[in-house]
Amino acid sequence: MEIDIPGDVRAFIDEVVDSFVMWDLLIFCSKKMAESETPARIAQLLGRGADDVLKPAQKLEKLGLAVLEKRVDGETVFRLNRKSDRFAALERFWAFNESQENRLRILSYLLQKKIR
């Protein structure tokens, strides 16, 4: 059964959202966009393990959507890259997630794709 998700949002999901942790991280970023946090702190706030969040954070960096930077104290911080070519697609993904009905569509789509 075809799930009703706009093509641009579906393309973003297919390219970026490869796990539920990634989805959590992207939604977290929409709420804390102006902040830089360590991956360990983000994991703590999401109720996940630090290693669980590091891999999606590294993927977002590889895609140009995020930056991982070393601070002077040696900690690595994660922040979004608003200058990314994919940032507009990320904003459309966030807007689509605003509705509970749309989140259920995404959930169904991810489950169909056997994403965990």
Secondary structure, DSSP 8 states (H G I E B T S, - for coil): ------HHHHHHHHHH--SHHHHHHHHHHHHSTT--B-HHHHHHHHTS-HHHHHHHHHHHHHTTSEEEEE-TTS-EEEEE-TTSTTHHHHHHHHHHHTSHHHHHHHHHHHHHTT--
